[in-house]
């Protein structure tokens, strides 16, 4: 039984070390309502801002993201924007790279 207690943490460390982030092709969409990621035929509102702001509207990227139900930071529409933009959910970006 003692051998099993040593084996479990070893297996856990092995599984964690093998985890790799998966990246998806996406397109950046920016307008006055916020920043969106277009993945296939769905558009997701980005919670917060994209890392360094060097991404332009319509730019193709590789992105690793996580769907979320609520944004930790405010994604309020600016008072000067009178446009509604439908989306398919909210995402937090883990990592993003230019193509």
N, C-alpha and C positions, 0 to 999 in steps of 0.2 A: 504493500500500500504506500509505503514511503517513496518508492520509485515513481509512482504515478503523480505524487504531489510535486516532484521536480519536473516532470514531463509537461505538465499543463502550462506553467509559465514560459517554458521554452517554446512550446507550440504557439502561444500567444505572441511572443516576440517575433517569431518567424512570419506569422501571418501579417502582422503590422508592418514589418520591414518590406514585405512584398507588395504593399499597396502602392498603386501608381495612379496619378491623376489622369483622367481621360479628357481629351480635348475635342471640341466640336467646331466645325466650320460655321461661322456666323457673319452677319453683316451689321455694322453699326448704323443706327438710325437716330439722328438728333433733330429735335424740333423744340419749340418753346415749351412743350409739356414735359420734356425730359429726354433721357437717353434710353434707347431700346436696343435689344438684341434680336435680330431676325434669324431664326433657326428653322430651316425648311419653310413651312407655311405659317409659322407661329411667330408672334412678336411679344417679347417679354420686357417689362419695364425694369430698368436697372435700379436697384436700391443704392442710394448714395451716388458717388461720381466714379467714373472710370479712372483708375490709377493716376496717370500723369497728364491726362487731357490732350495727348498728342494724336488721338484718333479722330478722324474726320467723318462726316456724314457719308454713308455709302461705302465705307472702307471695309474690306474683307479681313476677318481676323480668325485666329484660333483661340477658343476660349474654354475655360473650365469654370463652370458655374453650378450653383445650387439653388433649386427652387425654394421659395419661402412663402409663408402666408402673410407676414408683416415685415415692414422695413424697420430696422433699428433707428435709422436716421430719417428725417422728413423728406418726402419726395413731393412736397406740395407744389402745385402749379403756380408759377409766378403770376402776380396780379396783372401783368401786361399781356398775358396769354388768354385769348378768348376761344381757344380751340379744345375740343375733347378728342382724345386719341385712344381708341379701344386697344386693349392688350389682353394677352392670354395668361397673365400671371406676373408675379414678381420674382426677381432673381438677385442673388448676391454673387458677385464675381470673385472667384478664387484666384484665377490667373488669366492674363490675356496677352496675346502676342500678335504682332502684325504678320500678315502673309506676304 
